[in-house]
Amino acid sequence: MLRLSRRGQTAIETLFIVAIVMAGIAVVVPAYLNENRTVSVAAYVRASASHAADYINVGVAYNESPYTILNPLLSNISGNPHLGLVNMTVSDNGTTVNITLTFVSSTALPSSAPDLMESFIVEDVARNTNAGKSGSKLIYSNREIVVNVRVVRG
């Protein structure tokens, strides 16, 4: 009888250890995946912002989507504006990811530049990643991605 109770005790101890491990996985994995999604979307937006800056700096109009969004901006710029991304901040409140991009330019850009660049970034990210668009909003993993662009002269 003593052997049988020891086997039962071992089985209960094993189940207890498995329950602790499973509870730990249930707590850690969702937080890790949420952070991973935020980092992924930030990387997508940063790459698209870099494409926008490069396109504007080159100054050659290309009549294919999404670059046509930036073409009106090119027609108002003379020379290379030396546009560069200098700062990116990301905040995530669980339902919305706010990404603010700050560009610096050696010349004054038209006041429409931030809006055109935001539109380009949303289109480019939606076109080249697994993020989607709902109207003019960017949606990634059931979260709204809000892109704000600032262009300063420096």
C-alpha positions in Angstrom: 0.0 0.0 0.0 2.9 2.3 0.7 4.2 2.0 -2.9 0.9 3.0 -4.4 0.6 6.2 -2.3 4.1 7.2 -3.3 3.2 6.9 -7.0 0.1 9.0 -6.4 2.1 11.6 -4.6 4.6 11.7 -7.5 1.9 12.1 -10.0 0.3 14.9 -8.1 3.7 16.7 -7.7 4.3 16.3 -11.4 0.9 17.8 -12.2 1.6 20.7 -9.9 4.9 21.4 -11.6 3.3 21.3 -15.0 0.5 23.6 -13.8 3.1 26.1 -12.6 5.0 26.0 -16.0 1.8 26.4 -18.0 0.7 29.4 -15.9 4.1 31.0 -16.4 3.7 30.5 -20.2 0.2 31.9 -20.1 1.5 35.1 -18.4 4.7 35.7 -20.3 3.8 34.8 -23.9 1.0 37.4 -24.5 3.1 40.2 -23.2 6.0 39.1 -25.4 3.9 38.8 -28.5 2.3 42.3 -28.0 5.7 43.9 -27.6 6.9 42.0 -30.7 4.0 43.4 -32.7 4.8 46.9 -31.7 8.4 46.6 -32.6 7.5 45.1 -36.0 5.1 47.9 -36.9 7.7 50.5 -35.8 10.3 48.8 -38.0 7.8 48.9 -41.0 7.1 52.5 -40.5 10.7 53.5 -40.1 11.6 51.7 -43.3 8.8 53.4 -45.2 9.8 56.8 -43.7 13.4 56.2 -45.0 11.9 55.4 -48.5 10.0 58.7 -48.4 13.1 60.7 -47.5 15.2 59.0 -50.1 12.6 59.6 -52.8 12.4 63.3 -52.0 16.1 63.6 -51.8 16.6 62.0 -55.2 14.0 64.4 -56.7 13.1 62.3 -59.7 9.3 61.8 -60.1 8.1 58.2 -60.6 4.5 57.7 -61.7 3.7 54.5 -59.8 1.8 54.1 -56.6 2.5 55.0 -53.8 5.2 57.4 -55.0 2.7 59.5 -56.9 1.6 60.8 -53.4 4.9 62.5 -53.0 5.1 63.9 -56.6 3.3 67.2 -55.8 6.0 67.8 -53.1 8.8 67.2 -55.6 7.4 69.8 -58.0 7.7 72.5 -55.2 11.3 71.7 -54.2 14.3 73.0 -56.0 17.5 71.1 -55.3 18.3 68.4 -52.7 16.6 69.2 -49.4 18.9 66.8 -47.5 15.9 65.4 -45.8 16.6 62.9 -43.0 14.9 61.1 -40.2 16.3 62.3 -36.9 13.8 61.0 -34.3 11.1 58.4 -34.0 9.0 57.9 -30.9 6.6 55.0 -30.4 3.8 54.8 -27.7 1.4 51.9 -27.3 -1.7 52.0 -25.2 -2.9 48.6 -26.1 -5.4 49.6 -28.8 -3.5 52.3 -30.6 0.2 52.6 -31.5 1.2 56.3 -32.0 4.4 56.8 -34.0 5.8 60.3 -34.4 8.6 60.8 -36.9 10.7 63.9 -37.0 12.5 64.8 -40.2 15.1 67.6 -40.6 15.6 69.4 -43.9 18.3 71.9 -45.0 15.6 73.9 -46.9 12.1 74.9 -46.1 9.6 72.4 -47.4 6.0 73.3 -48.3 3.5 73.1 -45.5 1.9 70.1 -47.2 5.0 68.0 -46.7 4.1 66.3 -43.4 0.6 65.3 -44.7 1.9 64.0 -47.9 4.6 62.0 -46.2 2.1 60.5 -43.7 -0.1 59.4 -46.6 2.9 57.9 -48.4 4.0 56.0 -45.2 0.5 54.6 -44.6 0.2 53.5 -48.3 3.7 52.0 -48.4 3.3 50.1 -45.1 -0.1 48.7 -46.2 1.2 47.7 -49.6 4.5 46.1 -48.5 3.7 44.4 -45.2 0.9 42.4 -43.6 -0.7 45.6 -42.2 -4.0 46.6 -43.6 -5.8 49.8 -44.3 -9.3 50.8 -43.2 -10.1 54.0 -45.0 -7.1 56.2 -44.3 -6.2 54.4 -41.1 -3.5 51.8 -40.8 -4.4 48.6 -39.0 -2.0 46.0 -37.7 -2.9 43.1 -35.5 -6.2 44.7 -34.6 -4.6 47.9 -33.5 -4.8 51.3 -35.1 -1.5 52.7 -36.1 -1.3 56.5 -36.0 1.6 58.1 -37.9 2.5 61.7 -37.2 5.2 63.4 -39.3 7.0 66.6 -38.3 9.4 68.3 -40.7 11.8 70.9 -39.2 14.4 73.0 -40.8 17.8 72.5 -39.5 
